[in-house]
Every structure is written in C-alpha cells, then in structure tokens.
Amino acid sequence: MTNNKHVLEWVEEVKSVCRPSEVIWIDGSEEQLDKLRAEACETGEMIKLDEELLPGCFLHRTAENDVARVEGRTFICSRKEEDAGPTNNWMDPQEAYAMLKEIYDGSMEGHTMYVIPYAMGPFGSPFTKIGFECTDSIYVVLNMAIMTRCGLQAEEHLGDESDDWVRGWHAKADVDPEKRYICQFPEDNTIMSVNSAYGGNVLLGKKCFALRIASNLARKEGWLAEHMLILGLEKDGVTRYIAAAFPSACGKTNLAMLIPPAVFEAQGYKAWCVGDDIAWIRIGEDGRFYALNPENGFFGVAPGTNAKSNRNALETTRKDTIFTNVCYDADKNVVWWEGLNDEPPTNGIDWKGNPWNGKTATTKGAHPNSRFTAPAKNSPCISPEFDNPNGVPLDAIIFGGRRAKTAPLVYQSRDWEHGVFVGATMASETTAAAAGAVGVVRRDPMAMLPFCGYHMGDYWAHWLEVGKKAGANAPKIFNVNWFRTDEDGHFIWPGFGDNMRVLMWILARVDGSVDAVETPIGFVPKPEDINIEGLDLTVDDVAGLLDVDVDLWREEAAGVEEFFKKFGDKLPAELRASLETLKANLA
C-alpha cells in the first residue's frame, strides 16, 4: 500500500461512499493475480480455457445490456459548459458528483473493493502518467493488469508526495443501463464509471484516461494525446515511424499489425507495431515529434480477426488473453467467433450463455463487438522500441476514412495548417442500412469525436500551436482511403498488407525522393509511383484510384462548411482559410 496521503485520503472517500466489506490493494504480482483468476472461475465470472490450446486464457461474459461503449451516457463534466464544446455531452460537475455518489452509495456492500495503482507508459518515461482505479470487479483488475503496467512500481513512480495522478471510481452496481454513467472531470483529473462492467466503459486507463483526461493534460502541458496507431517500417537496420488515425471499421488494427507483401519482404522489409490505438506525442529535444503508446496490451475486436485478415493479432491472442462475449466451444474448451474460420462449434454456447449450434444457428455465436484483451508482448510484430521511454520519432501522420468515391487512395497536405484541416474534416460513409441510410457522411475529426475531452475548436487550435512550435521538424500529414469502389460496389484496392505500398510512397515523399501532382485538395502520387508489382491492378486502375472528382469535392466542401458552423467563433481562422482555399481551388 502507498504512503501517498492524497491517494489514501481519496481511497477512504471512495470506501466511505461505496462501503465495501473488504479492501484489497493490487500489487501486480502473479501470485495475487492467480488467486483472483481462481476466484473468478469459482464464482463463474470467468471460464478457464484449455491450457494446452490456449494457455493462460479465460472467457468472460457481460450482461446483454452492457456490450459496448455508451457515448450517450458519457459526459465531460467541465466547470463551464462551453469548455466541453458542441461534440460532447456536458454535465455540471457538482450536479454530477451528487448524482453519482447517490448511485455509488452502498454499491459495494458485501463485495471486495480493489485498488489498482497503474502507469500509462513505461516506468521512467517523461511521458508516463499514474492512475488509481477503485473497482469491485475482478474482471476489471485482470484486464487492467494486461492493459497497463500496474502494481507496486506504479506507486513508487508516483512517490509519497505527488498529487499528479488520475482518480478512477468504478462500481458495477446493478448494471442498470438507465443509471449508467461514464463521467470525466477534467479539472479534477477524475473519472467516475457506474452500472457497467464492459471493458470500454470500465477499464478507466483506456479511452477515459488515455484520451479524454489526457487530451486536457496534453493541452495544458504542450503535447498531443491521440487516437492513433504507431507503426514502424524497417529496412537495413533503419526504422521509420508513422502514426495514423482512423474512425472505426477502417482497418486501424490491421494497419498497426501489418504484414509486408512479398515484394517488400523480398527486399528485407519488416513491419513493427508500437501501438494499435493510442499515441501520446511530444516534441523531443531535437525538435522532432516522438510518439509513445501508453498502453501495455491490446483490447481488440474479435469478429473478423483470422489468419488471413490479421495473423499477428490472432497470434497475440493465443496465450494469457481474456476473451469477452465470444462463443464458447464446449467440446474443445476453446473460443470461436464469426470470421475466425469455417468450423463453428456444434456444441457451443453463445455470448449470451445459450446453447448454440453453428451449423443450424440463425443468430451470431459471438457479439459483433466481442473482444480480446491480450498482452502487447505476445504480438509477433511488437516493436523492439515498445518500451522506449522516449518514444519513437515520427516521419508522417496519416488520417483516413471510408469513402466510396470522394477521397483518392492517398494525398498529401500542402503544409501543417492544411494537414490539420485534413484531419479536422476526415469522415466515413455509413455502410449498412441497419445503421441508417447508406452513404451518409459522418465526420470524425482526427478520429477523436467521442474521445476529445474538451472543445474541439480549442483542440484544433492546440494542434496548430504544437505544429508551429515544431516548425519544419513537424511530420508531414497525409490522407488515405482504402475503400474506393467500382460501379458494382466492389473495393478496387486490395487493402490489408498491400497498404504498405501506399506507406512506401508516403515515406518517399517525406524524403523528397519522389514527385507528386498538385490537385485542388493537395498532392497525389503519379500513378506509376505506387508499386503494384504482384497485384491484379494496372497503372490505369491506380490512376482511377487517385482521381479527384471536382464535383464531388464541391459537395464535400459544402458539407465541411456546414460542419464547421457548429464550432462558431472557436473555429480557428487557419481552418476557415483552408476551407476557402479548397473552395477557390475547386472553382
């Protein structure tokens, strides 16, 4: 247990409200975690999977009403409503505290409360921040032990005097969706989550701390907390690094764990994953951007993950992994999900706990948002620089979305200010009628719409400021779109590992070793400069993928103008100027 009086006073406050029967401090030892795993299996909270096929792996199920992040129940509780901005739900902090403490009142009676000290980032790093989470869930403890660096070392990193740490309250309570809240208090470095037991809402080090709270800290301290993967491409002992932001369903994890196509493998290229979800970015002493992944594990979507789509991710889940809401194969004591293979269990149990026969079932065995929580060190492609306390130097930043016709395969911004505009206006089109009309454009600036902990206009201004500070050392900014379709709606670009072909052009542009064609939206490649060796594509096909349709972009500019209206006088003048430049270019 820590001797830090700030932490101890806070734990006593949580204890006095929630009234647990016992308090256990998590020291991070395998001995303690093993006891908790055994207890969770005894109570039925988790199922131990086959030790030979999936060593150290477990299955967990959440309530049917508790299977995903709840953006409608997620609040930024800043003292001024305008600080939360038009893209966040806001609640007055004093009202929120009063309401939440009433819900927490006695919620842990008869239960054990676990106090988890954890670090976001490697110990000894200038990036690293400390958090404490109080929870009544063994599932949360065991997931946090995978996703963060937790235990005694985190307490030691903080020390006995510092009050610079993030407070996390979590209680399962009744798992009542009508009283479910995930509240961030940016001025108080506090997160409060209640009535959920789903990872995205209760692993408070993840989106709540590493993005919503950290984005505020980054603004105050002059760095960036971003919803980005970090990828390294190595040849002849030299590794170049790229950070990339994508909305959901745009291939983020696949790119993070990219397997180079044969044409590049033959040249000696390797791809390394530094992070699949979150990047903390600082300007180093040499003026360059350095990115670090503050997490210690992967919280990935299981359905669709297989040996073809993402072999590295699948390999990562083969040991010491917690699976949530996937299908259980009772004959083999292993797990299964849609898209894993063509052999669904016939004696299965679905994610709801019901008998499930994959040969005759009309329902899904695994929930579409079912998850795996796996240690990053398991990944065959984890970067040797994963624990580097200084992070890795960035050559490029990529934004992307899912656009059927508008955005070309890749284009480069003219400069940093234009690049911020490209990120601020990134969007995807809806793909399924179940989610509403197909092809509706949904803006998701920097893929941070659900995760920016303050006013998005101020966030863009902060990006502009950080870029000015870096000057010529700032990474070049690009936009990619793997999802252009033909007349029949089929994807033209092969995607997956072949996306490296586009990354190679991006790095060549950073070096200044390849030319580009200026268009109204930015610089696109010459078709012959995208390596298509081994692909069933022609140079003309690539030219089509790079085409900039002026009429479609005029529609895009009108959509951006409408989107920008909601930010009022908080919209940075540089973004307004970039929009006017785009409109003039298209005219």
Helices and strands as residue ranges (DSSP letters): H 5-18, E 22-25, H 30-43, E 46-48, E 58-60, G 71-73, E 74-76, H 81-84, E 89-90, H 93-104, E 112-120, E 129-135, H 138-147, E 149-150, H 152-158, E 166-171, G 177-179, E 181-185, G 186-188, E 190-194, H 199-202, I 205-213, H 214-221, E 224-226, E 229-235, E 238-245, H 252-256, H 262-265, E 270-275, E 279-283, E 289-292, E 297-301, H 311-316, E 322-324, E 327-329, E 334-336, E 348-349, E 355-356, E 371-375, G 376-378, E 392-400, E 410-412, H 416-424, E 427-429, G 433-435, E 441-443, G 445-447, H 456-470, G 471-473, E 476-480, G 496-499, H 500-511, E 517-519, E 522-524, G 527-529, H 539-545, H 550-565, G 568-570, H 573-586
